[in-house]
């Protein structure tokens, strides 16, 4: 019972205690130096990092962006399937327009004069056979070349495979040509038009800067040294800036990233807000894991012969996809973040006294004396009109 009463008295005493500040001046070079040094660190952090480096006095907004591209260039090929042929932008840009990206055809495997007919399937462990019983009629393998007819036919003098109903002759299973057929794509150029907006500040701009005119655009090509503001890029330079070899990459294809960064300080002149371009390869190029390398897909061009038979030319196209990615942040002075960061800085200065008190009361030789001077306990003597009773 007595323990319960004592606990209640302790709780009551703590609840009704009142704490007030007391100024204790300690004349110590060590403590004074520590105090000023800690204050200097806090002030340097608030002014140097929060205000100057991080621009804590500004309100910020993220960029909204749209991107359009236009590729130009001519390539000449001479193959056994197509003969001598000129390739222009309508041939090698597939599809003609994409959202924030574009694809350039650089290499291909061509299968001409395909018709809907029957032929021997390409040899695989699943398609080889010795008799008709090995070939189930109507069987459709998702990884095969067509629908089986139920017959086992000769693929070559030594190999038999199941006959399929498909586009024949079937596509050749070969590696892509090396060097690539459209090796001239390295010299193609692309005009990248980028419009950005910061809605919070009602600020709009585009990467074709005010100092750029039509005559300049007809001959300029982006160069970090001579033409850093030109929005026309040579494809070989884009790949080269990512420390890649265009001719090697063009064999199997790949994915490149064109990064445009708009970091704008709107407290400064608008002419200082300009795009910064960087380039990097996005697809995996791990020499220890080269399964399914590059970037490719198939498409066909269809025709009708004079007798009405439908034929097609199948193209397995390899190429480089360029993804244009826009990043950015704008800042402008605003009183609210300024006051918030100033308040946070003052709060940090308050921690200096806490740190110094902890060191004085924990590590100093005369810590007990300092503790007696810092904390004074005064009992309740009643109200003023009761003091003389």
Secondary structure as GFF3:
##gff-version 3
##sequence-region A 1 389
A	DSSP	alpha_helix	2	15	.	.	.	ID=ss1
A	DSSP	alpha_helix	29	44	.	.	.	ID=ss2
A	DSSP	pi_helix	45	53	.	.	.	ID=ss3
A	DSSP	beta_strand	58	62	.	.	.	ID=ss4
A	DSSP	beta_strand	64	72	.	.	.	ID=ss5
A	DSSP	beta_strand	75	79	.	.	.	ID=ss6
A	DSSP	beta_strand	83	87	.	.	.	ID=ss7
A	DSSP	alpha_helix	89	92	.	.	.	ID=ss8
A	DSSP	beta_strand	101	120	.	.	.	ID=ss9
A	DSSP	three_ten_helix	132	134	.	.	.	ID=ss10
A	DSSP	beta_strand	147	154	.	.	.	ID=ss11
A	DSSP	beta_strand	160	168	.	.	.	ID=ss12
A	DSSP	three_ten_helix	183	187	.	.	.	ID=ss13
A	DSSP	beta_strand	189	198	.	.	.	ID=ss14
A	DSSP	three_ten_helix	199	201	.	.	.	ID=ss15
A	DSSP	beta_strand	203	206	.	.	.	ID=ss16
A	DSSP	alpha_helix	214	217	.	.	.	ID=ss17
A	DSSP	beta_strand	232	234	.	.	.	ID=ss18
A	DSSP	alpha_helix	235	241	.	.	.	ID=ss19
A	DSSP	alpha_helix	246	252	.	.	.	ID=ss20
A	DSSP	beta_strand	254	265	.	.	.	ID=ss21
A	DSSP	three_ten_helix	270	272	.	.	.	ID=ss22
A	DSSP	beta_strand	276	281	.	.	.	ID=ss23
A	DSSP	beta_strand	296	304	.	.	.	ID=ss24
A	DSSP	beta_strand	310	333	.	.	.	ID=ss25
A	DSSP	alpha_helix	335	363	.	.	.	ID=ss26
A	DSSP	alpha_helix	367	374	.	.	.	ID=ss27
A	DSSP	three_ten_helix	384	386	.	.	.	ID=ss28
###
